[in-house]
């Protein structure tokens, strides 16, 4: 068996973060150091940025659809109010003619 060199990396964390990390490691049946190595190795900011960009694009599209729907509803209400006003004017004229 060949011994490999081991080096220590100190990671600073708040007490709450340390507790959460320790609990996650315990739940996964891993030493904290193994969990941290795996997490650091798996981290890829380019993928995260792309995923966040996709979420942001989807949110923007949803907001645009919602805005368009609101505009449609407001236009419908305005047209409805105009129809009601016209019917009220006509009803008033019909009463005076009778």
N, C-alpha and C positions, 0 to 999 in steps of 0.2 A: 504494500500500500504506500503510495506517494503522498506525503504531506504537502498541502498547498498553503500558501501564505494567506493569512486572514488579516484584514485591516478594519479598524473601527471607524464608523461614521456616526457623529453625534447629531441627532435630530432634535431640535427644540420644539416643544409643544406646550400648549396650555394644559393645566390639570384635566380639563374636560376632554381635550383632544386625546391626551394620553389614555384616559379611561376608555374612550370610545375605540381607540386603536387596539388597546389590550383586550377589550371585550370582543372585538371583531376577530382578532387572532385566536382567541380562545374558542369562539364559535366555529372557526374554520379548522381548529386543531393544529394551528401553526405557531411556531415561536414568533414573537413580534418582529424579530430581525428578518425572518423569511417573508412575512407579510409585507414589510417595508421594501425589501429587495424586489419582490414580485411587482409591487405597485409602481416602484420607480422604473423597473424594466418595461412594464406595460404602458407607461405614460407616453403619449405621443401628442404633443400640442397641436400639430398640424391636423390630425384627425379631429381633435376636440374643436378646433377653430372651424373646420368644415361642418361639423355637426351643428355647432352653434349658429353658423351662417345659414344652414338649412332651416333651423328652427326660426331664426329671425325672418327669413324670407317667407316662411309659412305664416308667421304671425302678421307680417305686413299684408300678405294676400288676404288673410281673414279680415283684417281691419279694413282693407279697401272694399271687400264684399259687404261688410257691415255698413260702411259709409254709403255705398251705393244703395243698399236696401233702405236705409234711413231716408235718403233722398227720394227714392220711389214712394215711400209711405207719405212723406211730406207733400209731394206732388199730388198724390191721390187725395189726401185730406184737403188740400187747397182746391182741387177741382170739385170735390164733394161739397165744400162750403160754398163755392160759386153756384153749383146746381141748387143747393138749398136756398140761397139768397134769391135766385131767380124764381124759384117756386113760391117763396114768400111774397115777392113783388107781384107775381101773377095772382096769387090768392087775395092780396089786398086790392087789386084792380077788379077782380071778380066780385068781391064784396061790395065795392062802390057801385058797380054796374047793376047790381041786383036791387 
